[in-house]
């Protein structure tokens, strides 16, 4: 290959490389422009996501408070149940003592 052929081949290679670079730049610019037009929609979606996260956080806080209230109510109910069961046990014991007393009075009388 002589010098002229080498220069022509190099020029063709450089021209093809330039054309491919220009085409790649054009494609990227075209897609970036379309994506840039969608930025308003992306911003809107981001805002909606942010609002949804805030609502979720508020719901979690409400659920935690409600759970604490219900656990407190359950504890109070259990305490009342224990007190009622203790009172019932005492009343049964007292009733048994009264029956025994009445039976002794009938047996003696």
C-alpha positions in Angstrom: 0.0 0.0 0.0 1.5 3.3 -1.1 1.2 6.6 0.7 -1.8 7.9 -1.3 -3.9 4.8 -0.6 -3.0 5.0 3.1 -4.1 8.6 3.3 -7.4 7.8 1.5 -8.1 4.7 3.7 -7.3 6.8 6.8 -9.6 9.6 5.6 -12.5 7.1 4.9 -12.0 5.5 8.4 -12.1 8.9 10.0 -15.1 10.0 8.0 -17.0 6.8 9.0 -16.0 7.3 12.7 -17.2 10.9 12.6 -20.5 9.9 11.0 -21.1 7.2 13.6 -20.2 9.6 16.4 -22.6 12.3 15.0 -25.4 9.7 14.6 -24.8 8.5 18.2 -24.9 12.1 19.4 -28.1 12.7 17.5 -29.8 9.6 18.9 -28.8 10.5 22.5 -29.9 14.1 22.1 -33.3 12.9 20.7 -33.9 10.5 23.6 -32.7 13.0 26.1 -35.1 15.6 24.7 -38.0 13.1 25.0 -37.0 12.2 28.5 -36.7 15.9 29.4 -40.2 16.4 28.2 -41.3 13.7 30.6 -39.5 15.4 33.5 -42.8 17.1 34.5 -44.4 13.8 34.7 -41.5 12.4 36.7 -41.7 15.4 39.1 -45.5 14.8 39.5 -44.9 11.1 40.2 -42.1 11.9 42.7 -44.5 14.3 44.5 -47.2 11.7 44.6 -44.8 9.2 46.0 -43.7 11.6 48.6 -47.3 12.3 49.6 -48.0 8.5 49.7 -45.0 8.0 52.0 -46.3 10.7 54.3 -49.7 9.2 54.4 -48.2 5.8 55.1 -46.1 7.2 58.0 -49.2 8.9 59.4 -51.1 5.6 59.2 -48.3 3.7 61.0 -48.3 6.3 63.8 -52.1 6.0 64.1 -51.9 2.2 64.1 -49.2 2.3 66.8 -51.3 4.7 69.0 -54.5 2.6 68.4 -52.6 -0.6 69.3 -51.3 1.1 72.5 -54.8 2.1 73.4 -56.2 -1.4 72.8 -53.4 -3.0 74.8 -54.2 -0.6 77.7 -57.9 -1.5 77.4 -57.1 -5.2 77.3 -54.9 -4.8 80.5 -57.7 -3.0 82.3 -60.2 -5.6 81.2 -58.0 -8.4 82.4 -57.5 -6.6 85.7 -61.3 -6.2 86.1 -61.8 -9.9 85.2 -59.3 -11.0 87.8 -61.0 -8.8 90.4 -64.4 -10.2 89.4 -63.1 -13.8 89.5 -61.6 -13.1 93.0 -64.9 -11.6 94.1 -66.8 -14.6 92.7 -64.4 -17.0 94.4 -65.0 -15.2 97.7 -68.7 -15.2 97.2 -68.7 -18.9 96.5 -66.6 -19.5 99.6 -69.0 -17.4 101.7 -72.0 -19.2 100.3 -70.4 -22.6 101.2 -69.8 -21.3 104.7 -73.4 -20.1 104.9 -74.7 -23.5 103.7 -72.5 -25.3 106.2 -73.8 -22.9 109.0 -77.4 -23.5 108.0 -76.9 -27.2 107.9 -75.3 -27.1 111.3 -78.2 -25.1 112.6 -80.8 -27.5 111.2 -78.8 -30.4 112.6 -78.7 -28.8 116.0 -82.2 -27.5 116.1 
